[in-house]
Amino acid sequence: MMERIKYPDRKNASSIIDASIRQMNYTLTLEATDESAFNIIRNIYECFRMLGDALLVSRGTLVEDHVAQIKALEGLNLDTSKPMILVDKLRRMRHNINYYGYIPSKIEAEDAIEFAKSCFDQVAKGVKKEIDSKRPEKRFAK
């Protein structure tokens, strides 16, 4: 994993969270079918990944892979109704869709929707709380 340190950017992190919420709200309006499963699963995964990215951006950490973003979410230790490890399952499914031509089913899309409905809002609130709790460092001239 390639990791680079940058200045924490809470404003950018908040923008990423807002975009993730907007995209999730749209995605949950889509009807799950065998044809739409492809987009539903990819979008739901991407929304969770963006929340992880927002956490890392707020900490000043830039990464080049999705695993670190998902691990950042798992590190929040939220008490969700479904285990956060399911986000990694979505990551692997999305990878298979994008790179190996995997065609997901309506049932898999419905599972992803159920997962998102059960915990996305809670995770987004947890990410916002974490970002809002970070105070910018005061720098003193010597």
Long-range contacts (C-beta under 8 A, 24 or more apart in sequence): 1-63, 1-64, 1-65, 1-67, 1-68, 2-63, 2-64, 2-65, 3-61, 3-62, 3-63, 3-64, 3-68, 4-61, 4-62, 4-63, 5-60, 5-61, 5-62, 6-60, 6-61, 6-62, 7-60, 8-57, 8-58, 8-59, 8-60, 8-134, 8-136, 9-57, 9-58, 9-60, 10-58, 10-131, 10-132, 10-134, 10-136, 12-57, 13-54, 13-55, 13-57, 13-58, 13-131, 14-54, 14-128, 14-131, 16-50, 16-51, 16-53, 16-54, 16-57, 17-50, 17-51, 17-54, 17-124, 17-127, 17-128, 17-131, 19-50, 20-46, 20-47, 20-48, 20-50, 20-51, 20-54, 20-124, 21-47, 21-124, 23-47, 23-50, 24-116, 24-120, 27-116, 28-113, 28-116, 28-117, 32-106, 32-109, 32-110, 32-113, 33-106, 33-109, 34-103, 34-105, 34-106, 36-109, 37-103, 37-104, 37-105, 37-106, 37-108, 37-109, 38-97, 38-103, 38-104, 40-109, 40-112, 40-113, 41-90, 41-93, 41-94, 41-97, 41-104, 41-108, 41-109, 41-112, 42-94, 42-97, 42-98, 44-90, 44-112, 44-113, 44-115, 44-116, 44-120, 45-87, 45-90, 45-91, 45-93, 45-94, 45-112, 46-94, 47-116, 47-120, 48-73, 48-87, 48-90, 48-116, 48-120, 48-123, 49-87, 49-91, 51-123, 51-124, 51-127, 54-127, 54-131, 55-127, 55-130, 55-131, 58-130, 58-131, 58-134, 59-134, 66-91, 67-91, 73-123, 73-127, 76-123, 76-126, 76-127, 76-130, 78-119, 78-122, 78-123, 78-126, 80-118, 80-119, 80-122, 80-123, 81-118, 81-119, 82-115, 82-118, 82-119, 84-119, 84-123, 86-115, 90-115
